[in-house]
């Protein structure tokens, strides 16, 4: 009995807070999570322009784009090869700017321009070479801003032998300069690069495939430099420190955590997020740690090939419980929960859109990995996904409403236990029960005189805290859409909470409750809509049409047109 009271007490507080946050002027609590597409089918600006309509159909919020400038009629300049000592001209990339300006998209809102650490043949003590390299970054920032992109995607990995820009052992003058001297110079160059970026695009998002997480073996060491000196990315923390020395306060940095390619559990994602936010500060100068905490975001990489490859390949992720695409969906959902804003999806063998890359097979990812597009779509935006599935099911004639008497038009409906019940005067509508906390003395009734559909509505008045209740049998892994409308009079708040019970009707998985609200004006019939996934160990989905904050009988909340759909 005590556990039930505590559970409903927590529930009431959540209803109150949800209602308080549902006003039209409520600030956004955090950035919306986004999926970024990248891989061997990355488009250049011309192909982005040519294939934009096709690309907008895929479940992504942005793509990584290559810029290929024109030096003359025959020669080209690839912006991805920015770590080069040769001088470039901004005019070479005018063709790219024209392409980008022609590619405004309401769907692909977070696109990034590729900059790589190749060829990486500029020694950190080469002042003339670094003047040119810094100018390359300046061109990238200019092109990203003028082209309407969210920012730059930086890939620090060396692909050009024998160069490795961030490895002390690979530096031409390592015999003349100590590791500490190279660190100081790398930090200086980081400042120079950041100043150039900031002048062109002060509120840019600088997305990286990885930042300090790549040097996790140096964390916890009494002297991290003893590890960094022999690391392939040992100079990278100093370069990042230089960024932080002069970074504008409105700029974002994203540690994309490429190490996540083979993550296959919630714990791995959560531990890495904690590491990036916490322990990775050990590789940052004390004076920059506050900026690091404020401006560095956690991101994760999803490697699609690992969900397609055979088990004989190193890059392989298994799912002992069923299809591997189901594991992709779960891992992607976890990555998005643990990330601050961005998760990037990287593929090599197959494509999402046309590409001239001969190394990519002709098949599309949804064809070789069935269900992957739906998995990405659901994880990225469950509400958008749910609405699309409902529309498709409705058109196919397979849509079924599982709510009992959700339009509040009947005086008889099955109760939670399945037996039909006649409505009793002064009680909750047929098919529904009610609960309110001890200090609350309101009424839960059936209002046959009003409703959004004109057939009736559930009515709560003078309720300090409580809810209408209905539960439905479900299975773990199933996805459901919930829709309802609500209207308020006087004081009070209204929100729907989805809770979970075992098959034996015991409360469970409280930390995975879902609150749904409407942002419509309180005096109007405002839609409440949401999509949920049934957690493990759950046997019943419980709908709680919550009401809180009412102080008199003149304070009324109505619910109507409650629907529950199982999404195919």
Secondary structure, 3 states (H helix, E strand, C coil): CHHHHHHHHHHHHHHHHHHHCCCCCCCCCCCCCEEEEEECCCCEHHHHHHHHHHHCCCCCCEEEEECEEECCCCCEEEHHHCECCCCCCHHHHHHHHHHHHCCCCCCCCCCEEEEECCECCCCCCCHHHHHHHHHHHHHHHHHHHHCCCCEEEEECCCCCCCCCCCCHHHCCCCCCCCHHHHHHHHHHHHHHHHHHHHHHCCCCEEEECCCHHHHHHHCCCCCCHHHHCCCCCCCHHHHHHHHHHHCCCCCEEEECCHHHHHCCCHHHHHHHHHHHHCHHHHHCCHHHHHHHHHHEEECEEEEHHHHCCCCCCCCCCCCCCCCHHHHHHHHHHHHHHHCCCEEEEEECCCECCCCCCCCCCCCEHHHHCCCHHHHHHHHHCHHHHHHHHHHHHHHHCCCCECCCCCCCCCCEEECCCCCEEECCCCCCCCCCEEEECCCCCCEEEEECCCCCCCCCEEEEECCCEEEEEEEEECCCCCEEEEEEEEEEECCCEEEEEEEEECCCCCEECHHHCEEECCCCCCCCCEEEEEEEECCCCCCEEEEEEEEECCCCCCCEEEEEEEEEEECC
